[in-house]
Amino acid sequence: MNHSISIIIPTRNRCSILARCLAALPAGARGLVPPEVIVVDDCSDDETCRVVDQFVAKTRWPVRCMRQNRPLGANAARNAALRIARGEIIVIIDDDVLVTEGWLSKLSTGLSEHVPVVSGPVRLTLEGPVLGKHREEVQAFFGEILRSPVDFSGHQVPVLGNLAAYRKVFELAAFDESLRPPIEEADWLQRAAVQCGFVPDAWVWHYKTREELDPRRVMAGVWRRGGEGGWWLRERLKLPLRERWTLARRSVRTSLRAFGHALLQGCWGGVVVGLGELSRALALAGLVNRGPRVPENWR
């Protein structure tokens, strides 16, 4: 490993989860020179700064803590860190990610001149039971990625919770600060126009709290994500009307099957899938529109 590395971690008001994330980094970077770490505090009102200070005091790692004076969202936090990062390789994880032994070396060595962006698997670790009877129905919403993700056209896309890229890629395109999950990565990669790879051995845990498993929160989130994806295909990619209607009909059929499964099996997972697909279909058809991203809303 001859390249310098910067690890970027955006966070807001999740100091206890951030502490777990930071504590896992030394094992994840074992055998390497400690990388630069940039924690971007998106205007937290908890003890985020104290958590960072404690990590530095314990490990002596080179950690830089930025604080945004007003909440601007995760993508704005990532862009702020990119402006000051010194590494030749930029690694981006979320504050609820727990890296595994040797993760950084595995992820970084997946990069090449022809594949300047890579991601690795993300596995869920939960404080409570998963919603529904079938984990695969909700794994996408909770960010469990076990195989290389692809966009609607079949191209590989990265995962922001476990991503490495050469610095030059971010000089081609920064993150769109107006966007929300689940299309941030696809939008960024499409504008950067580079190839993305997948490193199966460079996996991390995605930690989810009991509050994040609350059914009402999940339902609201999956509706928002479905609409965001449909709006992006319609307004940003400018898909032709015929293609949009084809995708919308496909989502409607999936939604009906999912709701039928939920009714017959008494499974909340079917409701999750059905709501997300219905929202996507309506957005593709132009029948619903996303509202403006509220800066106070972290995601």
CORJO-V726862 format. One record per residue. N is the residue number from 0. RES is the residue in one letter. PHI is phi in whole degrees, 0 to 359 (NA if undefined). Layout:
{{N | RES | PHI} {N | RES | PHI}}
This chain:
{{0 | M | NA} {1 | N | 257} {2 | H | 262} {3 | S | 286} {4 | I | 232} {5 | S | 239} {6 | I | 255} {7 | I | 252} {8 | I | 228} {9 | P | 280} {10 | T | 204} {11 | R | 205} {12 | N | 54} {13 | R | 222} {14 | C | 298} {15 | S | 291} {16 | I | 288} {17 | L | 302} {18 | A | 300} {19 | R | 295} {20 | C | 300} {21 | L | 295} {22 | A | 298} {23 | A | 279} {24 | L | 298} {25 | P | 303} {26 | A | 292} {27 | G | 294} {28 | A | 254} {29 | R | 304} {30 | G | 90} {31 | L | 247} {32 | V | 296} {33 | P | 308} {34 | P | 284} {35 | E | 293} {36 | V | 241} {37 | I | 241} {38 | V | 263} {39 | V | 254} {40 | D | 274} {41 | D | 275} {42 | C | 64} {43 | S | 289} {44 | D | 239} {45 | D | 248} {46 | E | 258} {47 | T | 303} {48 | C | 298} {49 | R | 294} {50 | V | 299} {51 | V | 296} {52 | D | 300} {53 | Q | 295} {54 | F | 296} {55 | V | 297} {56 | A | 298} {57 | K | 279} {58 | T | 252} {59 | R | 63} {60 | W | 287} {61 | P | 280} {62 | V | 250} {63 | R | 247} {64 | C | 249} {65 | M | 261} {66 | R | 236} {67 | Q | 274} {68 | N | 286} {69 | R | 215} {70 | P | 289} {71 | L | 239} {72 | G | 103} {73 | A | 295} {74 | N | 293} {75 | A | 296} {76 | A | 295} {77 | R | 297} {78 | N | 297} {79 | A | 298} {80 | A | 292} {81 | L | 300} {82 | R | 289} {83 | I | 244} {84 | A | 296} {85 | R | 252} {86 | G | 287} {87 | E | 283} {88 | I | 247} {89 | I | 255} {90 | V | 246} {91 | I | 237} {92 | I | 230} {93 | D | 267} {94 | D | 287} {95 | D | 255} {96 | V | 260} {97 | L | 244} {98 | V | 284} {99 | T | 248} {100 | E | 305} {101 | G | 72} {102 | W | 302} {103 | L | 294} {104 | S | 295} {105 | K | 298} {106 | L | 293} {107 | S | 292} {108 | T | 286} {109 | G | 283} {110 | L | 282} {111 | S | 207} {112 | E | 300} {113 | H | 271} {114 | V | 233} {115 | P | 275} {116 | V | 224} {117 | V | 222} {118 | S | 227} {119 | G | 229} {120 | P | 296} {121 | V | 232} {122 | R | 249} {123 | L | 281} {124 | T | 229} {125 | L | 242} {126 | E | 279} {127 | G | 220} {128 | P | 290} {129 | V | 287} {130 | L | 290} {131 | G | 90} {132 | K | 258} {133 | H | 231} {134 | R | 302} {135 | E | 295} {136 | E | 288} {137 | V | 242} {138 | Q | 296} {139 | A | 294} {140 | F | 297} {141 | F | 275} {142 | G | 81} {143 | E | 269} {144 | I | 239} {145 | L | 256} {146 | R | 232} {147 | S | 302} {148 | P | 286} {149 | V | 230} {150 | D | 273} {151 | F | 298} {152 | S | 264} {153 | G | 92} {154 | H | 274} {155 | Q | 296} {156 | V | 232} {157 | P | 277} {158 | V | 238} {159 | L | 296} {160 | G | 282} {161 | N | 201} {162 | L | 229} {163 | A | 226} {164 | A | 206} {165 | Y | 293} {166 | R | 307} {167 | K | 298} {168 | V | 294} {169 | F | 285} {170 | E | 283} {171 | L | 278} {172 | A | 201} {173 | A | 261} {174 | F | 282} {175 | D | 283} {176 | E | 284} {177 | S | 270} {178 | L | 268} {179 | R | 235} {180 | P | 303} {181 | P | 251} {182 | I | 247} {183 | E | 300} {184 | E | 293} {185 | A | 297} {186 | D | 297} {187 | W | 297} {188 | L | 293} {189 | Q | 296} {190 | R | 283} {191 | A | 286} {192 | A | 57} {193 | V | 233} {194 | Q | 270} {195 | C | 245} {196 | G | 240} {197 | F | 226} {198 | V | 245} {199 | P | 301} {200 | D | 278} {201 | A | 268} {202 | W | 259} {203 | V | 225} {204 | W | 267} {205 | H | 247} {206 | Y | 274} {207 | K | 239} {208 | T | 278} {209 | R | 298} {210 | E | 297} {211 | E | 287} {212 | L | 267} {213 | D | 300} {214 | P | 305} {215 | R | 295} {216 | R | 293} {217 | V | 295} {218 | M | 297} {219 | A | 297} {220 | G | 292} {221 | V | 289} {222 | W | 295} {223 | R | 296} {224 | R | 293} {225 | G | 298} {226 | G | 294} {227 | E | 296} {228 | G | 295} {229 | G | 294} {230 | W | 298} {231 | W | 295} {232 | L | 295} {233 | R | 282} {234 | E | 263} {235 | R | 268} {236 | L | 278} {237 | K | 56} {238 | L | 299} {239 | P | 302} {240 | L | 304} {241 | R | 299} {242 | E | 292} {243 | R | 296} {244 | W | 294} {245 | T | 298} {246 | L | 294} {247 | A | 295} {248 | R | 297} {249 | R | 297} {250 | S | 293} {251 | V | 297} {252 | R | 298} {253 | T | 296} {254 | S | 298} {255 | L | 297} {256 | R | 297} {257 | A | 293} {258 | F | 294} {259 | G | 297} {260 | H | 299} {261 | A | 299} {262 | L | 290} {263 | L | 285} {264 | Q | 259} {265 | G | 62} {266 | C | 246} {267 | W | 292} {268 | G | 300} {269 | G | 296} {270 | V | 294} {271 | V | 301} {272 | V | 297} {273 | G | 298} {274 | L | 296} {275 | G | 297} {276 | E | 290} {277 | L | 294} {278 | S | 300} {279 | R | 297} {280 | A | 297} {281 | L | 295} {282 | A | 290} {283 | L | 299} {284 | A | 280} {285 | G | 79} {286 | L | 272} {287 | V | 227} {288 | N | 233} {289 | R | 291} {290 | G | 277} {291 | P | 294} {292 | R | 292} {293 | V | 279} {294 | P | 305} {295 | E | 288} {296 | N | 273} {297 | W | 305} {298 | R | 264}}
